[in-house]
Amino acid sequence: MQELLQIGPDRREELDILFLAKYAEDWTEPPPTVHPRYGRELYTKFEVLSVLRGLARSVEPCASLEAFEERMRRGPAPDYIFQIYNREPVRNPEILVSALCARTGVPYLGSPPNVRAMAEDKWITKLMARAAGLSVPEGAVAVAEADLDEPPGFDGPYFVKPRFGANSEGVDEGSICDGWEEARSRASALLAAGEEALIETLAPGLDVTVPVLGGPLALHPVANHSELREGVQTEGQKRFLEPGKRGEPFDDDALCEELREAAVAFAKLVQPCDYLRVDFRVAPDRSFRLLEFNVTCNLATVMSMNIGAGAAGVSHAAMIEHFLCYSMRRQGVLAA
């Protein structure tokens, strides 16, 4: 594995970071590991804040977009915005956050709004992957009830989920539909809720994700197991509000190499990007299909990014320092 990037001690002593993250506070004591309402989100932000404090002269938490815009108007501007904010009661909030950061003119973590838009659109993601020669599930999009008048040109069972969004919002065992009438009903419910529906052929197998750092540099693939039907992972599980999910290093050396190569090939299509996760579904015959990618991945020590880093011999702090350094270099905050 190639040497990771580091921020020199001199630059650390003069670097001021604004930490834009939902629920972030200037903690002096750790919050609850699992909050009864917010799950592990507060503790995850505390873990990231703790790493950043060792990499900069100052780290200023900012927990809302309203506070962020006021802070940037008030000044002085920070050197860098470390943003992992992706929840807001508006449609496609991830793109909004990236656009607000871009408007400040201050370098920030992640991807520009156009790349964020690709990541949040699971249909566009699959069209890109297919164009790059990667296998994906067959799929169709419903944006209006008329799109459900006829079944898609592929057989069930189906998997129905929101076309946009992150963190498995709108996904549960009910997303699995054995026949078209059931799929149509599920898609219709999404449309009624103001969502566009993505209808796909169900891909049996195991969810395996590949963390990728800026470079792109692929870490060890991670197998995500769920006790739910077909290994479905829910938002509640990912927030540690529901049981039945666990992640571990994927144990298949040859297939790991294939997955890393596929992830890097895809990552090159979605640049600039400081870190990401490419999700695959590995079938029992060891074939795999790309499901989606995420450019604002969960950075908790117990989640896939860090599990893959640890399996590659990279610490949580070193992982964050690498993609932070990579991001600052590509935006001119640090000399290459």
Backbone hydrogen bonds in HBPLUS format (Angstrom, degrees):
<---DONOR---> <-ACCEPTOR-->    atom                        ^
c    i                          cat <-CA-CA->   ^        H-A-AA   ^      H-
h    n   atom  resd res      DA  || num        DHA   H-A  angle D-A-AA Bond
n    s   type  num  typ     dist DA aas  dist angle  dist       angle   num
A0012-ARG N   A0008-GLY O   3.10 MM   4  6.40 152.0  2.18 151.9 160.5     1
A0013-GLU N   A0009-PRO O   3.27 MM   4  6.44 145.8  2.39 142.2 149.2     2
A0014-GLU N   A0011-ARG O   3.16 MM   3  5.43 160.9  2.20 107.5 113.4     3
A0057-ARG N   A0015-LEU O   2.76 MM  42  5.25 135.1  1.96 135.1 149.9     4
A0058-SER N   A0015-LEU O   3.31 MM  43  6.81 156.7  2.37 149.8 152.3     5
A0079-ASP N   A0016-ASP O   2.93 MM  63  5.36 143.5  2.06 139.7 151.4     6
A0017-ILE N   A0058-SER O   2.95 MM  41  6.17 174.3  1.95 153.2 153.5     7
A0060-GLU N   A0017-ILE O   2.92 MM  43  6.34 162.5  1.95 159.3 163.8     8
A0018-LEU N   A0080-TYR O   2.95 MM  62  6.34 164.8  1.97 161.4 166.2     9
A0082-PHE N   A0018-LEU O   2.87 MM  64  6.07 149.7  1.96 151.4 161.3    10
A0019-PHE N   A0060-GLU O   2.87 MM  41  5.71 158.2  1.92 130.3 137.6    11
A0062-CYS N   A0019-PHE O   2.78 MM  43  5.84 140.1  1.94 163.6 152.0    12
A0020-LEU N   A0082-PHE O   3.00 MM  62  6.06 140.7  2.16 128.7 140.7    13
A0084-ILE N   A0020-LEU O   2.95 MM  64  6.34 159.1  1.99 167.6 173.3    14
A0021-ALA N   A0062-CYS O   3.04 MM  41  6.34 155.1  2.11 158.7 166.6    15
A0024-ALA N   A0021-ALA O   3.08 MM   3  5.38 163.1  2.11 131.1 131.4    16
A0035-HIS N   A0039-GLY O   2.60 MM   4  4.55 159.4  1.64 137.3 129.6    17
A0039-GLY N   A0035-HIS O   2.87 MM   4  4.55 133.9  2.08 133.1 132.5    18
A0041-GLU N   A0038-TYR O   3.34 MM   3  5.93 161.5  2.37 133.9 133.6    19
A0040-ARG N   A0239-ARG O   2.96 MM 199  5.57 143.2  2.10 132.3 143.7    20
A0044-THR N   A0040-ARG O   2.94 MM   4  6.12 156.3  2.00 158.8 166.3    21
A0045-LYS N   A0041-GLU O   3.10 MM   4  6.35 158.9  2.15 148.4 153.0    22
A0046-PHE N   A0042-LEU O   2.99 MM   4  6.31 148.4  2.09 145.9 155.5    23
A0047-GLU N   A0043-TYR O   2.91 MM   4  6.24 152.8  1.99 148.0 154.8    24
A0048-VAL N   A0044-THR O   3.06 MM   4  6.41 159.5  2.10 152.2 156.6    25
A0049-LEU N   A0045-LYS O   2.87 MM   4  6.03 164.5  1.90 148.4 153.4    26
A0050-SER N   A0046-PHE O   2.92 MM   4  6.07 154.6  1.99 148.2 154.7    27
A0051-VAL N   A0047-GLU O   3.25 MM   4  6.58 149.7  2.34 142.4 149.3    28
A0051-VAL N   A0048-VAL O   3.10 MM   3  5.21 119.3  2.49  98.4 112.8    29
A0052-LEU N   A0048-VAL O   2.98 MM   4  6.29 167.1  1.99 158.4 161.5    30
A0053-ARG N   A0049-LEU O   2.95 MM   4  6.13 151.6  2.03 150.8 157.9    31
A0054-GLY N   A0051-VAL O   2.99 MM   3  5.47 144.5  2.12 110.1 120.2    32
A0055-LEU N   A0052-LEU O   2.85 MM   3  5.02 160.1  1.89 110.8 117.4    33
A0068-PHE N   A0064-SER O   2.94 MM   4  6.12 146.4  2.05 139.1 149.4    34
A0069-GLU N   A0065-LEU O   2.96 MM   4  6.17 165.2  1.98 150.7 152.3    35
A0070-GLU N   A0066-GLU O   3.12 MM   4  6.31 162.0  2.16 147.6 152.8    36
A0071-ARG N   A0067-ALA O   2.83 MM   4  5.94 154.8  1.89 143.8 151.5    37
A0072-MET N   A0068-PHE O   2.96 MM   4  6.21 157.2  2.01 152.5 157.9    38
A0073-ARG N   A0069-GLU O   3.03 MM   4  6.23 146.9  2.15 142.1 151.0    39
A0074-ARG N   A0070-GLU O   2.92 MM   4  6.09 155.5  1.98 149.1 155.9    40
A0075-GLY N   A0071-ARG O   3.02 MM   4  6.18 155.8  2.08 148.1 153.6    41
A0081-ILE N   A0107-PRO O   2.93 MM  26  6.32 153.7  2.00 147.2 155.7    42
A0109-LEU N   A0081-ILE O   2.93 MM  28  6.38 147.1  2.04 166.2 170.8    43
A0090-VAL N   A0088-GLU O   2.69 MM   2  5.57 142.5  1.83 104.4  94.9    44
A0095-ILE N   A0092-ASN O   3.26 MM   3  5.87 133.6  2.49 114.4 123.0    45
A0097-VAL N   A0093-PRO O   3.00 MM   4  6.29 161.6  2.03 159.0 161.5    46
A0098-SER N   A0094-GLU O   3.25 MM   4  6.49 164.6  2.27 144.6 148.3    47
A0099-ALA N   A0095-ILE O   2.94 MM   4  6.13 158.0  1.99 150.5 156.8    48
A0100-LEU N   A0096-LEU O   2.89 MM   4  6.15 157.7  1.94 154.7 160.6    49
A0101-CYS N   A0097-VAL O   2.99 MM   4  6.25 156.7  2.04 150.4 156.7    50
A0102-ALA N   A0098-SER O   2.90 MM   4  6.13 159.5  1.94 147.6 153.7    51
A0103-ARG N   A0099-ALA O   2.96 MM   4  6.15 148.2  2.06 145.1 153.2    52
A0104-THR N   A0101-CYS O   3.12 MM   3  5.50 141.1  2.28 106.1 116.3    53
A0105-GLY N   A0102-ALA O   3.19 MM   3  5.64 145.6  2.31 109.7 118.3    54
A0115-VAL N   A0112-PRO O   3.06 MM   3  5.62 125.9  2.36 116.2 128.7    55
A0116-ARG N   A0112-PRO O   3.02 MM   4  6.28 160.5  2.06 155.2 161.2    56
A0117-ALA N   A0113-PRO O   2.87 MM   4  6.06 149.9  1.97 147.2 154.7    57
A0118-MET N   A0114-ASN O   3.33 MM   4  6.62 147.2  2.45 134.7 141.9    58
A0119-ALA N   A0115-VAL O   3.10 MM   4  6.43 156.0  2.16 149.3 155.5    59
A0120-GLU N   A0116-ARG O   3.03 MM   4  6.29 150.3  2.12 151.0 158.4    60
A0121-ASP N   A0118-MET O   3.33 MM   3  5.33 141.0  2.49  96.4 106.9    61
A0125-THR N   A0121-ASP O   2.99 MM   4  6.22 159.9  2.03 153.6 160.1    62
A0122-LYS N   A0163-ARG O   3.09 MM  41  5.64 166.0  2.11 168.6 164.9    63
A0126-LYS N   A0122-LYS O   3.35 MM   4  6.42 153.2  2.43 129.6 134.7    64
A0127-LEU N   A0123-TRP O   3.09 MM   4  6.45 154.1  2.16 149.7 157.2    65
A0128-MET N   A0124-ILE O   2.94 MM   4  6.19 156.8  1.99 154.9 160.7    66
A0129-ALA N   A0125-THR O   2.95 MM   4  6.23 161.2  1.99 149.0 154.5    67
A0130-ARG N   A0126-LYS O   2.88 MM   4  6.01 162.5  1.91 148.5 153.1    68
A0131-ALA N   A0127-LEU O   3.06 MM   4  6.20 153.3  2.13 140.4 147.4    69
A0132-ALA N   A0128-MET O   3.05 MM   4  6.33 132.4  2.29 140.4 153.5    70
A0132-ALA N   A0129-ALA O   3.02 MM   3  5.03 131.0  2.27  95.3 109.3    71
A0134-LEU N   A0129-ALA O   2.96 MM   5  5.26 162.6  1.99 150.4 144.8    72
A0133-GLY N   A0130-ARG O   3.01 MM   3  5.12 161.7  2.04 107.3 111.5    73
A0290-LEU N   A0135-SER O   2.80 MM 155  6.24 156.3  1.86 164.9 157.3    74
A0201-THR N   A0138-GLU O   2.95 MM  63  5.54 150.9  2.04 148.2 151.9    75
A0140-ALA N   A0199-ILE O   2.81 MM  59  5.28 139.3  1.98 147.3 160.2    76
A0199-ILE N   A0140-ALA O   2.84 MM  59  5.28 173.8  1.85 170.7 170.3    77
A0142-ALA N   A0197-ALA O   2.88 MM  55  5.11 163.6  1.91 150.8 154.2    78
A0197-ALA N   A0142-ALA O   2.99 MM  55  5.11 160.2  2.03 154.7 154.3    79
A0147-ASP N   A0144-ALA O   2.92 MM   3  5.56 149.5  2.01 117.3 125.9    80
A0148-LEU N   A0145-GLU O   2.90 MM   3  5.47 162.3  1.94 117.7 123.5    81
A0149-ASP N   A0146-ALA O   3.24 MM   3  5.39 167.7  2.26 111.6 112.2    82
A0202-LEU N   A0157-PRO O   2.90 MM  45  5.62 175.2  1.91 139.4 138.1    83
A0158-TYR N   A0177-CYS O   2.68 MM  19  5.03 165.8  1.70 161.7 159.8    84
A0177-CYS N   A0158-TYR O   2.88 MM  19  5.03 172.9  1.89 141.7 144.1    85
A0159-PHE N   A0200-GLU O   2.72 MM  41  5.14 148.5  1.82 143.1 148.7    86
A0200-GLU N   A0159-PHE O   2.92 MM  41  5.14 161.8  1.96 142.8 148.8    87
A0160-VAL N   A0175-SER O   2.87 MM  15  4.92 160.7  1.91 137.0 141.9    88
A0161-LYS N   A0198-LEU O   3.10 MM  37  5.46 159.7  2.14 147.9 154.0    89
A0198-LEU N   A0161-LYS O   2.83 MM  37  5.46 169.5  1.84 174.4 176.5    90
A0163-ARG N   A0196-GLU O   2.85 MM  33  5.48 160.7  1.89 143.1 142.6    91
A0169-GLU N   A0166-ALA O   3.26 MM   3  6.06 155.7  2.32 119.8 124.7    92
A0171-VAL N   A0168-SER O   3.20 MM   3  5.34 146.6  2.32 134.8 128.5    93
A0175-SER N   A0172-ASP O   2.86 MM   3  5.51 164.3  1.89 120.8 126.1    94
A0176-ILE N   A0173-GLU O   3.14 MM   3  5.78 161.6  2.18 114.4 119.5    95
A0183-ALA N   A0179-GLY O   3.09 MM   4  6.34 157.8  2.14 147.5 154.4    96
A0184-ARG N   A0180-TRP O   2.73 MM   4  5.90 161.2  1.76 158.1 163.0    97
A0185-SER N   A0181-GLU O   3.05 MM   4  6.21 157.7  2.10 142.7 148.3    98
A0186-ARG N   A0182-GLU O   3.04 MM   4  6.30 159.2  2.09 148.1 153.5    99
A0187-ALA N   A0183-ALA O   2.88 MM   4  6.09 165.2  1.90 154.9 159.0   100
A0188-SER N   A0184-ARG O   2.82 MM   4  5.93 155.7  1.88 148.0 155.3   101
A0189-ALA N   A0185-SER O   3.04 MM   4  6.24 150.1  2.14 143.8 151.0   102
A0190-LEU N   A0186-ARG O   3.17 MM   4  6.54 149.8  2.27 143.6 151.3   103
A0191-LEU N   A0187-ALA O   3.00 MM   4  6.35 158.4  2.05 151.2 156.8   104
A0192-ALA N   A0188-SER O   2.94 MM   4  6.19 156.5  2.00 148.2 154.6   105
A0193-ALA N   A0189-ALA O   3.10 MM   4  6.29 133.1  2.33 136.4 148.2   106
A0193-ALA N   A0190-LEU O   3.07 MM   3  5.06 130.6  2.33  94.9 108.5   107
A0195-GLU N   A0190-LEU O   2.90 MM   5  5.17 159.7  1.94 151.6 145.7   108
A0194-GLY N   A0191-LEU O   2.99 MM   3  5.15 160.3  2.03 109.1 113.4   109
A0206-LEU N   A0282-VAL O   2.82 MM  76  5.10 156.7  1.87 141.5 145.2   110
A0282-VAL N   A0206-LEU O   2.78 MM  76  5.10 165.6  1.80 156.1 153.3   111
A0224-ASN N   A0207-ASP O   2.86 MM  17  5.46 174.6  1.87 162.6 163.3   112
A0208-VAL N   A0280-PHE O   2.98 MM  72  5.27 164.8  2.00 138.8 143.8   113
A0280-PHE N   A0208-VAL O   2.83 MM  72  5.27 159.5  1.87 148.4 155.4   114
A0209-THR N   A0222-VAL O   2.88 MM  13  5.27 155.7  1.94 151.8 152.6   115
A0222-VAL N   A0209-THR O   2.79 MM  13  5.27 161.4  1.83 154.3 160.7   116
A0210-VAL N   A0278-VAL O   2.86 MM  68  5.22 161.4  1.89 144.2 149.9   117
A0278-VAL N   A0210-VAL O   3.05 MM  68  5.22 165.3  2.07 138.4 140.9   118
A0219-LEU N   A0211-PRO O   2.82 MM   8  5.43 173.8  1.83 161.8 161.9   119
A0212-VAL N   A0276-LEU O   2.81 MM  64  5.26 166.0  1.83 159.3 154.8   120
A0276-LEU N   A0212-VAL O   2.86 MM  64  5.26 158.7  1.91 154.7 159.2   121
A0213-LEU N   A0217-LEU O   2.75 MM   4  4.95 166.8  1.76 146.4 144.1   122
A0217-LEU N   A0213-LEU O   2.82 MM   4  4.95 155.5  1.88 139.6 143.9   123
A0214-GLY N   A0274-ASP O   2.86 MM  60  4.60 115.5  2.28 156.4 138.3   124
A0220-HIS N   A0308-GLY O   3.37 MM  88  4.54 148.8  2.48 122.7 116.5   125
A0250-PHE N   A0221-PRO O   3.01 MM  29  5.60 177.8  2.01 134.2 134.5   126
A0223-ALA N   A0248-GLU O   2.77 MM  25  5.43 151.6  1.85 177.0 172.6   127
A0248-GLU N   A0223-ALA O   2.97 MM  25  5.43 152.3  2.05 148.3 157.3   128
A0225-HIS N   A0246-ARG O   2.79 MM  21  5.35 157.7  1.84 174.2 171.9   129
A0246-ARG N   A0225-HIS O   2.96 MM  21  5.35 154.0  2.02 148.3 153.5   130
A0227-GLU N   A0244-GLY O   2.86 MM  17  5.13 148.4  1.96 146.3 155.0   131
A0231-GLY N   A0228-LEU O   2.90 MM   3  5.22 145.6  2.02 141.1 135.9   132
A0232-VAL N   A0229-ARG O   3.17 MM   3  6.02 162.0  2.21 124.9 128.0   133
A0238-LYS N   A0234-THR O   3.12 MM   4  6.44 161.0  2.16 148.9 153.7   134
A0239-ARG N   A0235-GLU O   3.00 MM   4  6.24 135.6  2.20 146.6 158.8   135
A0241-LEU N   A0236-GLY O   2.79 MM   5  4.95 152.6  1.86 162.8 158.6   136
A0242-GLU N   A0236-GLY O   3.13 MM   6  5.10 130.8  2.38 115.0 109.4   137
A0240-PHE N   A0237-GLN O   2.99 MM   3  4.95 158.8  2.04 103.9 110.1   138
A0256-CYS N   A0252-ASP O   2.73 MM   4  5.82 152.1  1.81 160.7 170.6   139
A0257-GLU N   A0253-ASP O   3.17 MM   4  6.40 153.4  2.24 144.9 149.9   140
A0258-GLU N   A0254-ALA O   3.28 MM   4  6.65 155.1  2.34 142.4 148.7   141
A0259-LEU N   A0255-LEU O   2.88 MM   4  6.12 160.2  1.92 153.6 158.8   142
A0260-ARG N   A0256-CYS O   2.88 MM   4  6.11 157.7  1.93 150.7 156.7   143
A0261-GLU N   A0257-GLU O   3.01 MM   4  6.21 161.2  2.05 148.0 152.9   144
A0262-ALA N   A0258-GLU O   2.97 MM   4  6.21 158.2  2.02 147.8 153.8   145
A0263-ALA N   A0259-LEU O   2.86 MM   4  6.03 156.5  1.92 148.1 154.9   146
A0264-VAL N   A0260-ARG O   2.94 MM   4  6.14 160.6  1.97 151.7 156.3   147
A0265-ALA N   A0261-GLU O   2.98 MM   4  6.14 159.9  2.02 145.9 151.8   148
A0266-PHE N   A0262-ALA O   2.98 MM   4  6.20 156.2  2.03 146.0 152.1   149
A0267-ALA N   A0263-ALA O   2.78 MM   4  5.95 159.1  1.82 147.6 154.5   150
A0268-LYS N   A0264-VAL O   3.07 MM   4  6.26 146.8  2.19 148.5 154.7   151
A0269-LEU N   A0266-PHE O   2.85 MM   3  5.40 153.7  1.92 116.0 124.6   152
A0270-VAL N   A0267-ALA O   3.11 MM   3  5.42 154.7  2.17 109.4 116.7   153
A0277-ARG N   A0294-ASN O   2.92 MM  17  5.22 140.0  2.09 142.6 154.3   154
A0294-ASN N   A0277-ARG O   2.92 MM  17  5.22 151.5  2.01 147.1 156.0   155
A0279-ASP N   A0292-GLU O   2.87 MM  13  5.41 167.5  1.89 162.2 165.4   156
A0291-LEU N   A0279-ASP O   2.81 MM  12  5.53 175.4  1.81 149.3 150.6   157
A0281-ARG N   A0289-ARG O   2.83 MM   8  5.33 149.1  1.92 149.1 159.5   158
A0289-ARG N   A0281-ARG O   3.04 MM   8  5.33 151.6  2.13 135.9 143.9   159
A0283-ALA N   A0287-SER O   2.81 MM   4  5.43 157.4  1.86 157.5 164.7   160
A0286-ARG N   A0283-ALA O   2.85 MM   3  5.23 158.8  1.90 123.4 125.4   161
A0303-MET N   A0300-ALA O   3.22 MM   3  5.34 169.7  2.24 109.5 112.4   162
A0307-ILE N   A0303-MET O   2.95 MM   4  6.07 155.4  2.01 151.6 158.2   163
A0308-GLY N   A0304-SER O   2.86 MM   4  5.92 170.5  1.87 158.4 159.6   164
A0309-ALA N   A0305-MET O   3.04 MM   4  6.23 146.0  2.16 136.5 146.6   165
A0310-GLY N   A0306-ASN O   2.80 MM   4  5.94 167.3  1.82 148.8 152.0   166
A0311-ALA N   A0307-ILE O   3.04 MM   4  6.26 156.4  2.10 146.4 152.4   167
A0312-ALA N   A0309-ALA O   2.95 MM   3  5.09 135.8  2.15 100.2 113.5   168
A0314-VAL N   A0309-ALA O   2.82 MM   5  4.89 165.5  1.85 140.7 137.7   169
A0313-GLY N   A0310-GLY O   3.01 MM   3  5.00 160.1  2.05 105.4 109.7   170
A0319-MET N   A0315-SER O   2.92 MM   4  6.13 155.1  1.98 151.9 158.3   171
A0320-ILE N   A0316-HIS O   3.17 MM   4  6.45 167.6  2.18 152.7 154.6   172
A0321-GLU N   A0317-ALA O   2.89 MM   4  6.07 162.5  1.93 151.1 156.8   173
A0322-HIS N   A0318-ALA O   2.94 MM   4  6.05 153.7  2.01 143.7 150.1   174
A0323-PHE N   A0319-MET O   3.20 MM   4  6.60 169.8  2.21 159.0 158.2   175
A0324-LEU N   A0320-ILE O   2.94 MM   4  5.97 151.5  2.02 150.2 158.9   176
A0325-CYS N   A0321-GLU O   2.88 MM   4  5.91 161.3  1.92 145.5 151.0   177
A0326-TYR N   A0322-HIS O   2.81 MM   4  6.02 162.0  1.84 154.1 159.8   178
A0327-SER N   A0323-PHE O   2.95 MM   4  5.92 158.7  2.00 135.3 141.1   179
A0328-MET N   A0324-LEU O   2.96 MM   4  6.21 160.8  2.00 150.2 155.1   180
A0329-ARG N   A0325-CYS O   2.92 MM   4  6.08 154.7  1.98 149.7 156.8   181
A0330-ARG N   A0326-TYR O   3.01 MM   4  6.25 164.6  2.04 153.7 157.1   182
A0331-GLN N   A0327-SER O   3.22 MM   4  6.35 132.6  2.46 138.6 150.2   183
A0333-VAL N   A0328-MET O   2.74 MM   5  4.79 140.9  1.89 151.7 151.0   184
A0334-LEU N   A0328-MET O   3.30 MM   6  5.51 152.9  2.37 109.1 108.3   185
A0332-GLY N   A0329-ARG O   3.19 MM   3  5.14 168.2  2.21 105.2 108.4   186
